[in-house]
Amino acid sequence: MFRVDNYTPTRVVFGVGRLEELATMELPGKKAMIFVTADGLMEKLGIQKRVLDLLKKNNVEAVVYDKVTPNPMRKYVMEAKEIAKKEGCDFFIGLGGGSSIDTAKATSVMLLNEGDLWDYAYAGTGGRKEIKVAAPIMTITTTCGTGTETDPYCVITNEETNEKLDFAVEAIFPRVSIIDPELMTSLPRTLTLYQGFDCLFHLAECYITNKHENRLVDIYAEDGIKAVAKWLPVVAEDGANLEGRVHMSYAANILAGYTQSLINCTSHHIIGQTMGGLFPNVAHGASLILVAEEYYKHVRKYCEQIFDELGEMMGVSADANDPGQGFITGLVNLLDKTGMRDLAMSSFGIAKEDCTKIADMTVNNTGIDDMDRYPESLTVADVQDILEKSYK
């Protein structure tokens, strides 16, 4: 017997050309702080100006915060909060990818809560205070990977401790998310792939954790995984393929966001986040790709049937003589097809000796036991083995 639990309160405005509706839609405030990355990409592409002009037509003022880093930092959240207070901002817009959106979410928490952001972190050196309220958030995404547009999470790095942790609370569900695939056609190939694999792992991990309990998780995950398997290689080779961008953004920004809102990912994500906290130059999707093959080989014994179901979604038939191999084969095929199987930790400045520290922090500083539903929890030795076998 299956059950259904569902809570997805974000208003989703999805479709080609729908950014223009920003000029007329009801917004959650009268003065916005817009978050963009420090590389100036949104300005270079003209998207930042479009958003400012559309807000002006809607009689909404805006200020731009342009210091967001690829792995969002606590110190910039605290700085943005002070600027928002001084400027009188009453809602926040994450413009771009997961980094901008997650920084907006964390700042929305701190605008209405006292102290430091890390007082509210749930693991590691965090203070574990309860987050009860947050200022309104909306998102305008130009990427397809994280699912933060439709989920109640943000991931922030504490630059003083190198911890990279989730913050999870209903108050940071975006009020509105504009998902216009037309904005994604200029996304570079490498970033497209990093985010596409992040999407795949969100969907697959939630499918694994769900154990067929919540019917909606299975439906969302299956639909999304099939889309990624078909369309990620297409948009990687032709970023302007609008049909492919539509399918990938639907899979990543809606389906993966919904699955994460209903069930946890696995420790695969915790390993990747820990790596990104210690080595901020490693993009989140890259960190997941780096360990994926060995991670799933390691946990295959816990979920052979589910792995074969995932493999079927990726076009790999189950083999009764090799149970559980389906997903691993499908994953390796996709990594090979996109050239991502050659991605190496050493290319990001990670030494093999660093695997020990990554493994220790993964298990002891992140709340890993709250994630997995395997019969046994991963130990430091398990994670170190995965990392060392992945190293090249």
SELO-696779 format. One record per residue (C-alpha): residue number from 1; residue in one letter; x, y, z. Coordinates in steps of 0.5 Angstrom, whole numbers, plus 500, padded with zeros to 3 digits. Last residue first. Layout:
<sites>
[site NUM 'A' [X Y Z]];
...
</sites>
This chain:
<sites>
[site 392 'K' [584 521 481]];
[site 391 'Y' [581 520 487]];
[site 390 'S' [574 516 487]];
[site 389 'K' [577 510 490]];
[site 388 'E' [580 514 495]];
[site 387 'L' [573 518 496]];
[site 386 'I' [569 512 497]];
[site 385 'D' [574 509 502]];
[site 384 'Q' [574 515 506]];
[site 383 'V' [567 515 506]];
[site 382 'D' [566 508 509]];
[site 381 'A' [572 509 514]];
[site 380 'V' [568 515 517]];
[site 379 'T' [562 510 518]];
[site 378 'L' [556 510 513]];
[site 377 'S' [550 508 517]];
[site 376 'E' [547 501 516]];
[site 375 'P' [540 499 514]];
[site 374 'Y' [540 504 509]];
[site 373 'R' [535 510 511]];
[site 372 'D' [540 516 510]];
[site 371 'M' [540 523 511]];
[site 370 'D' [539 524 519]];
[site 369 'D' [545 520 520]];
[site 368 'I' [549 525 516]];
[site 367 'G' [548 530 521]];
[site 366 'T' [554 534 518]];
[site 365 'N' [560 535 523]];
[site 364 'N' [562 528 525]];
[site 363 'V' [561 524 518]];
[site 362 'T' [562 528 513]];
[site 361 'M' [568 532 517]];
[site 360 'D' [572 526 518]];
[site 359 'A' [571 524 511]];
[site 358 'I' [573 530 508]];
[site 357 'K' [579 530 513]];
[site 356 'T' [581 523 511]];
[site 355 'C' [580 525 503]];
[site 354 'D' [585 531 504]];
[site 353 'E' [591 526 503]];
[site 352 'K' [589 524 496]];
[site 351 'A' [590 532 494]];
[site 350 'I' [585 536 492]];
[site 349 'G' [587 542 488]];
[site 348 'F' [581 542 483]];
[site 347 'S' [584 538 478]];
[site 346 'S' [586 533 483]];
[site 345 'M' [579 531 484]];
[site 344 'A' [578 529 477]];
[site 343 'L' [573 529 472]];
[site 342 'D' [574 524 467]];
[site 341 'R' [567 521 468]];
[site 340 'M' [564 528 466]];
[site 339 'G' [565 527 458]];
[site 338 'T' [558 527 457]];
[site 337 'K' [557 520 454]];
[site 336 'D' [562 517 459]];
[site 335 'L' [558 520 465]];
[site 334 'L' [551 518 462]];
[site 333 'N' [554 511 461]];
[site 332 'V' [557 511 468]];
[site 331 'L' [550 513 471]];
[site 330 'G' [546 508 467]];
[site 329 'T' [551 502 469]];
[site 328 'I' [550 504 476]];
[site 327 'F' [543 505 476]];
[site 326 'G' [542 498 473]];
[site 325 'Q' [547 494 477]];
[site 324 'G' [543 493 483]];
[site 323 'P' [542 485 481]];
[site 322 'D' [547 482 477]];
[site 321 'N' [544 475 474]];
[site 320 'A' [537 478 474]];
[site 319 'D' [540 483 469]];
[site 318 'A' [535 489 469]];
[site 317 'S' [534 493 463]];
[site 316 'V' [538 500 462]];
[site 315 'G' [534 506 459]];
[site 314 'M' [535 511 464]];
[site 313 'M' [529 509 468]];
[site 312 'E' [530 502 467]];
[site 311 'G' [537 503 471]];
[site 310 'L' [533 507 477]];
[site 309 'E' [528 501 477]];
[site 308 'D' [535 496 478]];
[site 307 'F' [537 501 483]];
[site 306 'I' [531 500 487]];
[site 305 'Q' [531 493 487]];
[site 304 'E' [539 493 489]];
[site 303 'C' [538 497 495]];
[site 302 'Y' [542 496 501]];
[site 301 'K' [548 492 497]];
[site 300 'R' [548 498 492]];
[site 299 'V' [551 502 497]];
[site 298 'H' [558 502 496]];
[site 297 'K' [557 502 488]];
[site 296 'Y' [553 508 489]];
[site 295 'Y' [559 512 492]];
[site 294 'E' [564 509 487]];
[site 293 'E' [560 512 481]];
[site 292 'A' [558 518 484]];
[site 291 'V' [564 521 488]];
[site 290 'L' [567 526 483]];
[site 289 'I' [560 527 480]];
[site 288 'L' [557 530 487]];
[site 287 'S' [563 535 488]];
[site 286 'A' [562 537 480]];
[site 285 'G' [555 539 482]];
[site 284 'H' [557 543 488]];
[site 283 'A' [562 547 484]];
[site 282 'V' [569 546 487]];
[site 281 'N' [573 552 488]];
[site 280 'P' [570 552 495]];
[site 279 'F' [574 547 497]];
[site 278 'L' [573 545 505]];
[site 277 'G' [566 547 504]];
[site 276 'G' [565 544 497]];
[site 275 'M' [568 537 500]];
[site 274 'T' [563 537 505]];
[site 273 'Q' [557 539 501]];
[site 272 'G' [559 533 496]];
[site 271 'I' [560 528 502]];
[site 270 'I' [553 530 504]];
[site 269 'H' [550 530 498]];
[site 268 'H' [552 522 497]];
[site 267 'S' [549 522 504]];
[site 266 'T' [542 521 501]];
[site 265 'C' [537 526 499]];
[site 264 'N' [531 527 504]];
[site 263 'I' [524 527 503]];
[site 262 'L' [518 531 501]];
[site 261 'S' [521 538 499]];
[site 260 'Q' [527 534 496]];
[site 259 'T' [522 531 491]];
[site 258 'Y' [518 537 490]];
[site 257 'G' [525 541 488]];
[site 256 'A' [527 535 483]];
[site 255 'L' [520 536 480]];
[site 254 'I' [520 543 479]];
[site 253 'N' [527 546 478]];
[site 252 'A' [531 540 476]];
[site 251 'A' [526 536 471]];
[site 250 'Y' [522 542 469]];
[site 249 'S' [528 546 467]];
[site 248 'M' [531 540 464]];
[site 247 'H' [525 539 459]];
[site 246 'V' [524 546 457]];
[site 245 'R' [532 547 456]];
[site 244 'G' [531 541 451]];
[site 243 'E' [526 544 448]];
[site 242 'L' [530 551 447]];
[site 241 'N' [536 548 444]];
[site 240 'A' [541 554 445]];
[site 239 'G' [545 550 449]];
[site 238 'D' [547 545 444]];
[site 237 'E' [552 540 446]];
[site 236 'A' [550 540 453]];
[site 235 'V' [543 541 452]];
[site 234 'V' [542 534 448]];
[site 233 'P' [546 530 453]];
[site 232 'L' [542 533 459]];
[site 231 'W' [535 531 455]];
[site 230 'K' [534 524 455]];
[site 229 'A' [537 521 461]];
[site 228 'V' [535 528 465]];
[site 227 'A' [528 527 462]];
[site 226 'K' [527 520 464]];
[site 225 'I' [530 522 471]];
[site 224 'G' [525 527 472]];
[site 223 'D' [519 523 470]];
[site 222 'E' [521 517 475]];
[site 221 'A' [523 522 481]];
[site 220 'Y' [516 526 480]];
[site 219 'I' [512 519 480]];
[site 218 'D' [516 516 486]];
[site 217 'V' [516 522 490]];
[site 216 'L' [508 523 489]];
[site 215 'R' [507 516 491]];
[site 214 'N' [510 517 498]];
[site 213 'E' [513 510 501]];
[site 212 'H' [516 507 495]];
[site 211 'K' [523 507 499]];
[site 210 'N' [523 514 499]];
[site 209 'T' [530 514 501]];
[site 208 'I' [532 511 494]];
[site 207 'Y' [527 515 490]];
[site 206 'C' [530 522 494]];
[site 205 'E' [537 520 492]];
[site 204 'A' [535 519 484]];
[site 203 'L' [531 525 484]];
[site 202 'H' [537 530 487]];
[site 201 'F' [542 526 484]];
[site 200 'L' [539 527 477]];
[site 199 'C' [539 534 478]];
[site 198 'D' [546 535 481]];
[site 197 'F' [548 531 474]];
[site 196 'G' [544 537 470]];
[site 195 'Q' [547 542 474]];
[site 194 'Y' [554 540 473]];
[site 193 'L' [553 539 466]];
[site 192 'T' [550 545 464]];
[site 191 'L' [556 549 468]];
[site 190 'T' [560 545 464]];
[site 189 'R' [557 547 457]];
[site 188 'P' [556 554 459]];
[site 187 'L' [549 557 460]];
[site 186 'S' [547 562 454]];
[site 185 'T' [540 558 453]];
[site 184 'M' [538 558 460]];
[site 183 'L' [534 565 460]];
[site 182 'E' [529 562 455]];
[site 181 'P' [527 556 460]];
[site 180 'D' [523 561 464]];
[site 179 'I' [522 559 471]];
[site 178 'I' [519 565 475]];
[site 177 'S' [519 562 482]];
[site 176 'V' [514 566 487]];
[site 175 'R' [513 565 495]];
[site 174 'P' [519 562 495]];
[site 173 'F' [519 556 501]];
[site 172 'I' [524 560 506]];
[site 171 'A' [519 559 512]];
[site 170 'E' [518 552 511]];
[site 169 'V' [525 551 514]];
[site 168 'A' [531 547 512]];
[site 167 'F' [538 550 513]];
[site 166 'D' [543 546 510]];
[site 165 'L' [551 546 512]];
[site 164 'K' [557 547 509]];
[site 163 'E' [562 547 514]];
[site 162 'N' [569 551 513]];
[site 161 'T' [570 553 520]];
[site 160 'E' [571 560 519]];
[site 159 'E' [568 561 512]];
[site 158 'N' [561 558 514]];
[site 157 'T' [558 555 508]];
[site 156 'I' [551 556 506]];
[site 155 'V' [546 551 503]];
[site 154 'C' [539 553 503]];
[site 153 'Y' [532 549 503]];
[site 152 'P' [525 549 503]];
[site 151 'D' [524 547 496]];
[site 150 'T' [521 550 490]];
[site 149 'E' [526 555 487]];
[site 148 'T' [532 551 491]];
[site 147 'G' [531 545 486]];
[site 146 'T' [539 545 485]];
[site 145 'G' [540 544 477]];
[site 144 'C' [537 548 472]];
[site 143 'T' [540 555 471]];
[site 142 'T' [537 562 470]];
[site 141 'T' [532 562 475]];
[site 140 'I' [528 568 478]];
[site 139 'T' [526 567 485]];
[site 138 'M' [522 570 490]];
[site 137 'I' [523 571 497]];
[site 136 'P' [518 574 503]];
[site 135 'A' [522 575 510]];
[site 134 'A' [523 569 514]];
[site 133 'V' [520 567 521]];
[site 132 'K' [520 561 526]];
[site 131 'I' [528 559 525]];
[site 130 'E' [529 555 531]];
[site 129 'K' [536 555 534]];
[site 128 'R' [541 549 533]];
[site 127 'G' [547 553 535]];
[site 126 'G' [551 551 529]];
[site 125 'T' [558 548 530]];
[site 124 'G' [557 542 527]];
[site 123 'A' [549 541 526]];
[site 122 'Y' [543 545 525]];
[site 121 'A' [545 552 523]];
[site 120 'Y' [541 557 527]];
[site 119 'D' [546 560 531]];
[site 118 'W' [550 560 525]];
[site 117 'L' [546 566 521]];
[site 116 'D' [549 570 527]];
[site 115 'G' [544 574 532]];
[site 114 'E' [537 576 531]];
[site 113 'N' [532 574 527]];
[site 112 'L' [527 577 522]];
[site 111 'L' [533 580 517]];
[site 110 'M' [537 574 518]];
[site 109 'V' [532 569 515]];
[site 108 'S' [531 573 509]];
[site 107 'T' [539 573 508]];
[site 106 'A' [539 566 508]];
[site 105 'K' [534 565 503]];
[site 104 'A' [537 570 498]];
[site 103 'T' [544 567 499]];
[site 102 'D' [540 560 497]];
[site 101 'I' [537 564 491]];
[site 100 'S' [544 567 489]];
[site 99 'S' [548 560 490]];
[site 98 'G' [542 556 487]];
[site 97 'G' [543 560 480]];
[site 96 'G' [541 566 477]];
[site 95 'L' [537 572 481]];
[site 94 'G' [535 571 488]];
[site 93 'I' [530 576 489]];
[site 92 'F' [529 578 497]];
[site 91 'F' [523 582 500]];
[site 90 'D' [522 588 505]];
[site 89 'C' [528 592 503]];
[site 88 'G' [529 598 507]];
[site 87 'E' [535 600 505]];
[site 86 'K' [539 600 512]];
[site 85 'K' [536 594 513]];
[site 84 'A' [537 590 507]];
[site 83 'I' [545 593 507]];
[site 82 'E' [545 590 514]];
[site 81 'K' [542 583 512]];
[site 80 'A' [547 583 506]];
[site 79 'E' [553 583 510]];
[site 78 'M' [550 578 514]];
[site 77 'V' [549 573 508]];
[site 76 'Y' [556 575 505]];
[site 75 'K' [559 573 512]];
[site 74 'R' [555 566 511]];
[site 73 'M' [558 564 504]];
[site 72 'P' [555 562 498]];
[site 71 'N' [559 556 495]];
[site 70 'P' [559 560 488]];
[site 69 'T' [560 566 491]];
[site 68 'V' [555 572 492]];
[site 67 'K' [558 579 492]];
[site 66 'D' [553 583 487]];
[site 65 'Y' [547 585 492]];
[site 64 'V' [542 589 487]];
[site 63 'V' [537 594 490]];
[site 62 'A' [530 595 488]];
[site 61 'E' [524 599 488]];
[site 60 'V' [517 596 486]];
[site 59 'N' [512 600 481]];
[site 58 'N' [511 594 477]];
[site 57 'K' [514 598 471]];
[site 56 'K' [520 599 475]];
[site 55 'L' [520 591 477]];
[site 54 'L' [520 590 469]];
[site 53 'D' [526 595 468]];
[site 52 'L' [530 592 474]];
[site 51 'V' [529 585 471]];
[site 50 'R' [531 587 464]];
[site 49 'K' [537 590 467]];
[site 48 'Q' [539 584 471]];
[site 47 'I' [538 579 465]];
[site 46 'G' [543 584 460]];
[site 45 'L' [547 578 459]];
[site 44 'K' [553 582 462]];
[site 43 'E' [549 584 468]];
[site 42 'M' [547 577 470]];
[site 41 'L' [554 575 469]];
[site 40 'G' [557 580 474]];
[site 39 'D' [562 575 476]];
[site 38 'A' [560 577 483]];
[site 37 'T' [554 573 483]];
[site 36 'V' [547 576 483]];
[site 35 'F' [542 577 489]];
[site 34 'I' [536 582 488]];
[site 33 'M' [534 586 494]];
[site 32 'A' [527 588 493]];
[site 31 'K' [522 594 495]];
[site 30 'K' [515 594 495]];
[site 29 'G' [513 587 497]];
[site 28 'P' [510 580 496]];
[site 27 'L' [509 581 488]];
[site 26 'E' [503 581 485]];
[site 25 'M' [504 580 477]];
[site 24 'T' [504 586 472]];
[site 23 'A' [512 587 470]];
[site 22 'L' [514 580 473]];
[site 21 'E' [510 577 467]];
[site 20 'E' [515 579 462]];
[site 19 'L' [519 573 465]];
[site 18 'R' [514 568 462]];
[site 17 'G' [518 568 455]];
[site 16 'V' [518 560 455]];
[site 15 'G' [514 557 461]];
[site 14 'F' [514 556 468]];
[site 13 'V' [511 561 473]];
[site 12 'V' [511 557 480]];
[site 11 'R' [507 559 486]];
[site 10 'T' [511 556 492]];
[site 9 'P' [506 552 497]];
[site 8 'T' [509 545 496]];
[site 7 'Y' [506 541 501]];
[site 6 'N' [505 533 499]];
[site 5 'D' [504 527 503]];
[site 4 'V' [501 521 500]];
[site 3 'R' [501 514 502]];
[site 2 'F' [503 507 498]];
[site 1 'M' [500 500 500]];
</sites>
